[in-house]
Structures are given as C-alpha cells and as structure tokens.
C-alpha cells in the first residue's frame, strides 16, 4: 500500500510512459529517476502489452520518493484500426490480464517475423534480426523496425520511415490482430484498474466515428480519456476535455514518453487539464493507492 498524502497532495502526474520492456529507450529505474529529477510526483509505467518492468520501477520509485501507479497500455483492434487503452492502478498479477497480454505478445512475435518477410520481399534484408537486436527485452515493435530502417538509410527520421514503410499500403505493413475493446477494458477492470482511452487525437477519426468509439468505450466500462498528452495540441486538449464531460469520462494526462531521442514531450510537469474536467486521480487523493506486491 502506497499512501498519497492528504495534507500535501502530489500535483505533478504523468500517467503514460514507456520503458525498454516495450518500445521505450530507458530501463524502468532510469525512467523513474529522470521523472523524479524533472519534478514528477506520481508516475505510471504503461508499457505496451507487458508489465514486466513494474517491479524494477517500483523499487526505484521507493528510493526516489515517487509514487508509482502500476499500469499497462493494451493494443486494441476497433473498426479495422488500432487504438490503445491504458490501464491504471492494475493488479499486475491478475491471471486474466496476464493471459490476455500473453496472447497479444504471441501475436507480436508472429508480426515481427511477417514484417521482416515483407520487407525482405521489398529488397530490405535482415530487418527482423536487426529489430530484435534493438529490443533488449524481446518485445519487438514497429518502432524497432523503424529505428533499423532509419539507421540503414531508408528514411531520414522515424516519422517519415513509418509513412514510407510501416503504414497501410506500404511494404512492411501488417494489420494488427489485437484485443477487442470490450476485452481490453474487461481485463483492466477485472484487475482492479481504471481503463483510459489513450491519445485519441492520433486516430484521425471523423467526428461520427469518434463519437461511436467513445460511446462503445463508455458502454463496455471505460473510465477515462487521455485529454492532455504529449502528442496533443492545446486545441486537442480542450476538444477532448469537452468530449470527456459529454461521455461522463474522467480526464487523464500523460507524456507518452519513450526516451530522450524518441518522444513527444519530456518527463516533467504537463500542461494543466482544462477547467471543468474531473481528473482520473481526484479520488486517489483521499484514499490509498493499492499496488500488488507481485507487480
């Protein structure tokens, strides 16, 4: 049990970050140290489809005097596209959650092989082996392929290499076969957590499809919407604050930090939530934060 002080409430939250257990660059301990040095008081480690970095992050947080919120970011297929759901305050030892995440990691193994095969057909050899070498903990992502492609001179930066090779219609694109929206939310809530729809501006949905996604997310038990995010503009934040209120969703904030060389926003104080939002952490400030000893 990690108490959140009541008289001297921590106010600097970052509830969306990644370590080298998924596609981040830093080990969990280094991530925590950097966050604490930059003024973060409450941090969530939310690696893609894996929770293996949480024990290391927890130990580092205890040393740094920072509150760690156990988290995960789950890959979801919705309407033939990939969206992400962050789980906050999860019990990482929950069997149903871990069983679901293992299924997604098994798909990632197959997808890495298939991306490599498709790039090989396009005349780019050795991509899978190179991507694996860039993934120190074995969870190979598209980001690792993109890093290899940039290093090999196929594009000048990650943004352009994705557009040239790894999105729909390009040589290295492999459609996701992820969890259903109801599955992901169910795993999170079954593990005692809160489900937050991550970085909604990045999905480039029409207004109609966005309303459909938010409605379905709320209907299957979703709790919150990431209003402030490293990839959101100020206008995005105000837009999604209004939508959070419309759909009775709590508002969350996270940098989506991946590392010093690949991030939207550094760790540290985030822009404030727009007025009128109910922060996802509001209820946490008057209770204790439960963290599984097996996280």
C-alpha positions as CSV (number, residue, x, y, z in Angstrom):
1,X,0.0,0.0,0.0
2,X,1.4,3.4,-1.0
3,X,-0.4,6.3,0.6
4,X,-0.9,9.5,-1.3
5,X,-0.5,12.3,1.3
6,X,-3.7,14.2,2.1
7,X,-2.3,17.4,3.5
8,X,0.5,17.8,0.9
9,X,-1.0,16.4,-2.2
10,X,1.3,15.5,-5.0
11,X,0.2,17.5,-8.0
12,X,2.6,16.5,-10.8
13,X,1.2,13.5,-12.6
14,X,2.5,11.6,-15.7
15,X,0.3,8.6,-16.3
16,X,1.6,7.3,-19.6
17,X,5.2,6.3,-20.1
18,X,7.3,3.5,-21.7
19,X,10.5,1.7,-20.8
20,X,12.7,-0.7,-22.7
21,X,10.4,-3.5,-21.8
22,X,8.3,-2.3,-24.8
23,X,9.3,0.4,-27.2
24,X,10.8,2.9,-24.8
25,X,14.6,3.6,-24.6
26,X,15.2,3.7,-20.9
27,X,15.2,0.9,-18.3
28,X,12.4,1.4,-15.8
29,X,14.8,2.5,-13.0
30,X,16.3,5.2,-15.2
31,X,12.8,6.3,-16.3
32,X,11.8,6.8,-12.7
33,X,15.0,8.7,-11.8
34,X,14.5,11.0,-14.7
35,X,10.9,11.6,-13.9
36,X,11.7,12.4,-10.2
37,X,14.5,14.7,-11.3
38,X,12.1,16.5,-13.6
39,X,9.5,17.1,-10.9
40,X,7.1,14.2,-11.5
41,X,5.5,13.1,-8.2
42,X,3.1,10.4,-9.4
43,X,4.2,8.3,-12.4
44,X,2.6,5.4,-14.2
45,X,4.7,2.9,-16.3
46,X,2.4,1.8,-19.1
47,X,4.4,-0.4,-21.4
48,X,2.7,-1.9,-24.5
49,X,1.1,-5.3,-23.6
50,X,3.6,-6.1,-20.9
51,X,4.0,-5.4,-17.2
52,X,7.5,-6.9,-16.6
53,X,9.1,-3.6,-15.9
54,X,6.9,-2.8,-12.9
55,X,8.9,-4.5,-10.2
56,X,12.1,-2.6,-11.1
57,X,10.1,0.7,-11.4
58,X,8.5,0.1,-8.0
59,X,11.9,-0.4,-6.3
60,X,13.3,2.8,-8.0
61,X,10.2,4.8,-7.0
62,X,10.6,3.8,-3.4
63,X,14.2,5.0,-3.4
64,X,13.3,8.3,-5.3
65,X,10.3,9.1,-3.1
66,X,8.0,9.0,-6.1
67,X,4.5,7.3,-6.2
68,X,4.3,4.6,-8.9
69,X,0.9,3.7,-10.4
70,X,1.1,0.2,-11.9
71,X,-0.1,0.4,-15.5
72,X,-0.1,-1.1,-18.9
73,X,-1.1,0.0,-22.4
74,X,-3.2,-2.6,-24.3
75,X,-3.3,-2.8,-28.1
76,X,-6.9,-2.9,-29.4
77,X,-8.4,-3.5,-32.8
78,X,-11.5,-1.4,-33.2
79,X,-13.3,-0.7,-36.6
80,X,-10.3,-2.2,-38.5
81,X,-7.8,0.1,-36.9
82,X,-5.6,0.0,-33.9
83,X,-6.4,2.0,-30.8
84,X,-4.8,1.9,-27.3
85,X,-6.3,1.6,-23.9
86,X,-4.2,2.4,-20.8
87,X,-4.9,0.5,-17.6
88,X,-4.1,2.4,-14.4
89,X,-3.8,1.0,-10.8
90,X,-3.9,-2.5,-12.1
91,X,-3.1,-5.7,-10.1
92,X,-0.4,-6.9,-12.5
93,X,-0.6,-10.4,-11.0
94,X,-4.2,-10.9,-12.2
95,X,-4.4,-14.1,-14.3
96,X,-7.0,-13.0,-16.8
97,X,-5.0,-9.8,-17.5
98,X,-1.7,-11.7,-17.9
99,X,-3.3,-14.3,-20.1
100,X,-4.7,-11.6,-22.4
101,X,-1.4,-9.8,-22.6
102,X,0.4,-13.0,-23.4
103,X,-1.9,-13.6,-26.3
104,X,-1.0,-10.1,-27.6
105,X,2.7,-10.7,-27.2
106,X,2.4,-14.0,-29.1
107,X,0.9,-12.1,-32.0
108,X,3.8,-9.6,-31.8
109,X,6.3,-12.4,-32.3
110,X,4.4,-13.5,-35.4
111,X,4.0,-10.0,-36.6
112,X,7.7,-9.2,-36.3
113,X,8.5,-12.3,-38.5
114,X,5.9,-11.2,-41.0
115,X,7.1,-7.6,-41.2
116,X,10.6,-9.0,-41.8
117,X,9.3,-11.3,-44.6
118,X,7.5,-8.4,-46.3
119,X,10.5,-6.1,-46.1
120,X,12.7,-8.8,-47.4
121,X,10.4,-9.1,-50.5
122,X,10.8,-5.3,-50.9
123,X,14.6,-5.8,-51.0
124,X,15.4,-4.9,-47.4
125,X,17.1,-7.9,-45.9
126,X,17.8,-8.7,-42.2
127,X,15.2,-6.5,-40.8
128,X,13.8,-8.9,-38.2
129,X,17.2,-9.7,-36.7
130,X,18.1,-6.1,-36.6
131,X,14.8,-5.1,-34.9
132,X,15.3,-7.9,-32.3
133,X,18.8,-6.5,-31.6
134,X,17.2,-3.2,-30.8
135,X,14.6,-4.7,-28.4
136,X,16.7,-5.6,-25.3
137,X,13.7,-7.3,-23.5
138,X,12.4,-9.2,-26.6
139,X,9.1,-7.3,-27.3
140,X,9.7,-6.3,-30.9
141,X,7.6,-3.4,-32.0
142,X,7.2,-1.4,-35.3
143,X,9.4,1.3,-33.6
144,X,12.3,-1.1,-33.6
145,X,11.9,-1.8,-37.3
146,X,11.6,1.9,-37.9
147,X,14.9,2.5,-36.0
148,X,16.6,-0.1,-38.1
149,X,15.3,1.4,-41.3
150,X,16.4,4.9,-40.3
151,X,19.9,3.6,-39.3
152,X,20.1,1.8,-42.7
153,X,19.4,5.0,-44.5
154,X,16.0,4.2,-45.9
155,X,14.5,7.4,-44.4
156,X,15.8,10.4,-42.5
157,X,13.7,10.1,-39.4
158,X,11.1,7.9,-37.7
159,X,8.1,9.8,-38.8
160,X,9.0,9.5,-42.5
161,X,10.1,5.9,-42.2
162,X,6.7,4.9,-40.8
163,X,4.9,6.7,-43.7
164,X,7.2,5.1,-46.3
165,X,7.3,1.5,-45.0
166,X,5.0,0.7,-42.0
167,X,1.6,2.0,-42.5
168,X,-1.4,0.7,-44.6
169,X,-0.4,0.1,-48.2
170,X,3.3,0.2,-47.6
171,X,5.8,-2.7,-47.9
172,X,6.2,-3.5,-44.2
173,X,2.6,-3.0,-43.0
174,X,1.0,-6.0,-41.2
175,X,-2.6,-5.4,-39.9
176,X,-3.0,-5.7,-36.2
177,X,-4.9,-8.6,-34.6
178,X,-5.3,-7.2,-31.1
179,X,-7.8,-7.4,-28.3
180,X,-11.4,-6.3,-28.7
181,X,-12.3,-3.1,-27.0
182,X,-14.5,-5.0,-24.5
183,X,-11.8,-7.5,-23.8
184,X,-9.2,-4.9,-23.0
185,X,-11.5,-2.9,-20.7
186,X,-12.6,-6.2,-19.1
187,X,-9.0,-7.3,-18.4
188,X,-8.2,-3.9,-16.8
189,X,-11.3,-3.7,-14.7
190,X,-11.0,-7.3,-13.7
191,X,-7.5,-6.5,-12.4
192,X,-9.0,-3.7,-10.3
193,X,-7.8,-0.9,-12.6
194,X,-9.2,2.0,-14.5
195,X,-9.4,2.0,-18.3
196,X,-8.4,5.1,-20.1
197,X,-8.6,5.6,-23.9
198,X,-5.1,6.8,-24.9
199,X,-4.1,9.7,-27.2
200,X,-7.5,10.0,-29.1
201,X,-6.2,12.7,-31.5
202,X,-3.8,10.2,-33.0
203,X,-6.5,8.1,-34.5
204,X,-7.6,10.7,-37.0
205,X,-11.3,9.7,-36.7
206,X,-14.2,11.6,-38.2
207,X,-16.5,13.2,-35.7
208,X,-19.0,10.4,-36.2
209,X,-16.6,7.6,-35.7
210,X,-15.0,9.3,-32.7
211,X,-18.4,9.5,-31.1
212,X,-19.0,5.9,-31.9
213,X,-15.7,4.9,-30.3
214,X,-16.3,6.9,-27.1
215,X,-19.8,5.6,-26.8
216,X,-18.7,2.0,-27.1
217,X,-15.8,2.6,-24.8
218,X,-18.1,4.0,-22.1
219,X,-20.7,1.3,-22.6
220,X,-18.1,-1.5,-22.0
221,X,-16.9,0.1,-18.8
222,X,-14.3,2.6,-19.9
223,X,-13.4,5.1,-17.2
224,X,-11.3,7.9,-18.7
225,X,-10.0,9.7,-21.7
226,X,-6.4,11.0,-22.1
227,X,-7.1,14.7,-22.5
228,X,-3.5,16.0,-22.1
229,X,-0.9,14.0,-24.0
230,X,2.5,14.6,-25.5
231,X,1.0,14.3,-29.0
232,X,-2.0,16.6,-28.3
233,X,-2.1,20.2,-29.1
234,X,-3.7,22.8,-26.8
235,X,-6.8,22.7,-29.1
236,X,-6.9,18.9,-28.9
237,X,-6.9,19.1,-25.1
238,X,-9.9,21.5,-25.0
239,X,-11.7,19.4,-27.5
240,X,-11.2,16.1,-25.6
241,X,-12.0,17.8,-22.3
242,X,-15.4,18.6,-23.7
243,X,-15.9,15.1,-25.0
244,X,-14.8,13.6,-21.7
245,X,-17.6,15.6,-20.0
246,X,-20.1,14.7,-22.7
247,X,-19.4,11.0,-22.3
248,X,-19.0,11.1,-18.5
249,X,-15.4,10.1,-18.6
250,X,-12.6,11.1,-16.2
251,X,-9.7,13.1,-17.7
252,X,-6.2,11.7,-17.7
253,X,-2.8,13.2,-18.6
254,X,0.4,11.6,-19.7
255,X,3.5,12.4,-21.8
256,X,3.6,9.1,-23.7
257,X,7.4,9.4,-23.0
258,X,9.5,6.9,-24.9
259,X,13.0,8.2,-24.3
260,X,15.4,11.1,-24.9
261,X,15.6,10.5,-28.6
262,X,12.1,9.5,-29.4
263,X,9.3,11.3,-27.5
264,X,6.6,13.8,-28.0
265,X,7.2,15.5,-24.7
266,X,9.8,15.1,-21.9
267,X,9.0,13.9,-18.5
268,X,8.0,16.7,-16.1
269,X,5.1,18.9,-15.5
270,X,2.4,18.6,-18.2
271,X,0.1,21.3,-19.4
272,X,-2.9,21.5,-16.9
273,X,-6.1,19.8,-17.6
274,X,-8.7,22.3,-19.0
275,X,-11.2,23.7,-16.5
276,X,-14.3,21.6,-15.9
277,X,-12.6,18.2,-16.2
278,X,-12.7,15.6,-13.4
279,X,-9.2,14.3,-13.1
280,X,-8.8,10.5,-13.1
281,X,-6.7,10.9,-9.9
282,X,-9.2,13.1,-8.0
283,X,-10.5,10.2,-5.9
284,X,-7.0,8.8,-5.4
285,X,-6.0,11.8,-3.3
286,X,-8.3,10.8,-0.4
287,X,-7.5,7.1,-0.4
288,X,-4.5,4.9,-0.6
289,X,-3.1,3.6,-3.8
290,X,-3.0,-0.2,-3.9
291,X,-0.1,-1.8,-5.6
292,X,0.3,-5.5,-6.0
293,X,3.4,-6.9,-4.3
294,X,3.7,-9.1,-7.5
295,X,3.6,-6.1,-9.9
